[in-house]
């Protein structure tokens, strides 16, 4: 599982669970097509693998943000 600094994870969860944060996450989920397919044919019926890879990368970032919002990531404790 992805490791993230505990302070960053807690700050992200706090920011993303505000009404504004929830609105932003909802927008990003829709804009990135997170709940849609990655390989979508164009109007001529062809799938562009480069476009699909870019779309997959965008979805991965939004997925990470959703996990941060829900506090689902493991994080590293640092002794300061």
C-alpha positions as CSV (number, residue, x, y, z in Angstrom):
1,X,0.0,0.0,0.0
2,X,1.1,3.6,-0.7
3,X,3.0,5.2,2.2
4,X,2.4,8.9,3.0
5,X,3.6,11.1,5.8
6,X,1.1,11.1,8.7
7,X,1.0,14.9,8.9
8,X,0.2,15.2,5.2
9,X,-2.4,12.4,5.4
10,X,-4.2,14.0,8.3
11,X,-4.1,17.5,6.8
12,X,-5.5,16.2,3.5
13,X,-8.3,14.3,5.3
14,X,-9.2,17.3,7.3
15,X,-9.2,19.6,4.2
16,X,-11.1,17.2,2.0
17,X,-13.9,16.5,4.4
18,X,-15.0,20.2,4.6
19,X,-18.0,21.1,2.5
20,X,-15.7,22.8,0.0
21,X,-13.4,19.8,0.0
22,X,-16.3,17.4,-0.7
23,X,-17.5,19.6,-3.5
24,X,-14.0,19.6,-5.0
25,X,-13.6,15.9,-4.8
26,X,-17.1,15.3,-6.4
27,X,-16.1,17.6,-9.2
28,X,-12.7,15.8,-9.7
29,X,-14.4,12.4,-9.7
30,X,-16.8,13.6,-12.5
31,X,-14.2,15.5,-14.5
32,X,-11.7,12.6,-14.5
33,X,-14.2,10.0,-15.3
34,X,-13.1,8.0,-12.2
35,X,-16.3,5.9,-12.3
36,X,-16.2,5.4,-16.1
37,X,-14.2,3.2,-18.4
38,X,-10.6,4.1,-19.3
39,X,-10.6,2.8,-22.9
40,X,-13.3,4.8,-24.7
41,X,-13.6,4.7,-28.5
42,X,-13.6,7.9,-30.4
43,X,-16.3,8.9,-32.9
44,X,-14.7,6.6,-35.5
45,X,-14.7,3.6,-33.2
46,X,-10.9,3.6,-32.5
47,X,-9.3,3.6,-29.1
48,X,-6.2,5.7,-28.7
49,X,-3.8,4.0,-26.2
50,X,-2.0,7.2,-25.4
51,X,-5.2,9.0,-24.6
52,X,-6.3,6.0,-22.5
53,X,-3.0,6.1,-20.6
54,X,-3.3,9.8,-19.9
55,X,-6.9,9.2,-18.7
56,X,-5.7,6.4,-16.5
57,X,-3.1,8.7,-14.9
58,X,-5.7,11.4,-14.2
59,X,-8.0,8.8,-12.6
60,X,-5.2,7.5,-10.4
61,X,-4.6,11.0,-9.0
62,X,-8.3,11.5,-8.2
63,X,-8.4,8.0,-6.7
64,X,-5.5,8.9,-4.4
65,X,-7.4,12.1,-3.4
66,X,-10.5,10.1,-2.6
67,X,-8.5,7.7,-0.5
68,X,-7.0,10.7,1.4
69,X,-10.4,12.1,1.9
70,X,-11.6,8.8,3.5
71,X,-8.4,8.3,5.5
72,X,-7.8,5.0,3.8
73,X,-4.0,5.3,3.2
74,X,-1.4,3.9,5.5
75,X,1.1,6.6,6.6
76,X,4.5,6.8,8.0
77,X,5.1,8.1,11.5
78,X,8.1,10.3,11.7
79,X,9.8,11.0,15.1
80,X,10.5,14.7,15.3
